[in-house]
Amino acid sequence: MKIKENFLLRKISDSFVVVPVGDAVVDFSGLINLNESGAMLFEMLQKGAEEEDLVQALLSEYDVTEDVARADVLKFIAKAKDADVLE
């Protein structure tokens, strides 16, 4: 999986936002707000990470069970697909 190239992650103050650039500005209105873990997953997806990579990253970074990490990753991927930011 990979984030479309016309979406960039930016840190503004203590928040992370995804902003459209180029042609995506026409088709996508608004911003996507992310927390720290969402920003980490987004950055990994920009590099082409797969679901299992994302799960392992959450497990290594946070004190969560594999079931919780997997559920969070699946929820994140679903929201990214709904927002049409994944290739």
C-alpha positions as CSV (number, residue, x, y, z in Angstrom):
1,M,0.0,0.0,0.0
2,K,1.1,3.5,-0.6
3,I,-0.1,7.0,-0.1
4,K,-0.8,8.9,-3.3
5,E,2.0,11.3,-4.1
6,N,-0.2,14.4,-4.0
7,F,-0.8,14.2,-0.2
8,L,1.8,15.5,2.3
9,L,2.0,15.2,6.0
10,R,2.9,18.4,7.9
11,K,3.3,19.1,11.6
12,I,1.7,22.4,12.7
13,S,2.4,23.2,16.3
14,D,1.5,20.0,18.2
15,S,-0.8,18.6,15.5
16,F,-0.2,16.6,12.3
17,V,-2.2,17.3,9.2
18,V,-2.4,15.8,5.7
19,V,-2.7,18.4,3.0
20,P,-3.4,17.9,-0.7
21,V,-1.1,19.4,-3.2
22,G,-1.1,19.7,-7.0
23,D,-4.0,18.1,-8.8
24,A,-5.3,16.7,-5.5
25,V,-6.3,20.2,-4.3
26,V,-9.1,20.2,-6.9
27,D,-10.6,16.8,-5.9
28,F,-10.0,16.9,-2.1
29,S,-11.3,19.7,0.0
30,G,-10.1,20.1,3.6
31,L,-7.4,18.6,5.7
32,I,-7.0,15.3,7.6
33,N,-5.9,15.6,11.2
34,L,-3.8,12.9,12.7
35,N,-2.4,12.1,16.1
36,E,1.2,10.9,16.6
37,S,0.5,7.3,15.9
38,G,-1.5,8.2,12.8
39,A,1.3,10.3,11.6
40,M,3.7,7.4,12.1
41,L,1.5,5.1,10.1
42,F,1.0,7.7,7.3
43,E,4.8,8.2,7.0
44,M,5.2,4.4,6.7
45,L,2.5,4.2,4.0
46,Q,4.3,7.0,2.1
47,K,7.2,4.5,1.8
48,G,4.9,1.6,0.7
49,A,4.5,-0.3,4.0
50,E,2.2,-3.2,4.2
51,E,-0.4,-4.0,6.9
52,E,1.9,-6.2,8.9
53,D,4.7,-3.6,8.9
54,L,2.2,-1.1,10.4
55,V,1.1,-3.6,13.1
56,Q,4.6,-4.3,14.1
57,A,5.4,-0.6,14.3
58,L,2.6,0.0,16.7
59,L,3.6,-3.0,18.8
60,S,7.2,-1.8,19.0
61,E,6.2,1.8,19.8
62,Y,3.2,1.4,22.1
63,D,2.2,-1.0,24.9
64,V,-0.7,-2.6,23.1
65,T,-1.7,-6.2,22.3
66,E,-1.4,-7.5,18.7
67,D,-5.2,-7.6,18.4
68,V,-5.5,-3.9,19.4
69,A,-2.7,-2.9,17.1
70,R,-4.2,-4.8,14.1
71,A,-7.6,-3.3,14.8
72,D,-6.2,0.2,14.9
73,V,-4.2,-0.4,11.6
74,L,-7.3,-1.8,9.8
75,K,-9.3,1.2,11.0
76,F,-6.6,3.6,9.8
77,I,-6.4,1.9,6.4
78,A,-10.2,2.0,6.0
79,K,-10.3,5.7,6.8
80,A,-7.4,6.4,4.4
81,K,-9.3,4.5,1.7
82,D,-12.5,6.4,2.4
83,A,-10.5,9.7,2.1
84,D,-9.1,8.4,-1.2
85,V,-5.4,9.0,-0.2
86,L,-4.2,5.5,-0.9
87,E,-3.1,4.3,-4.4
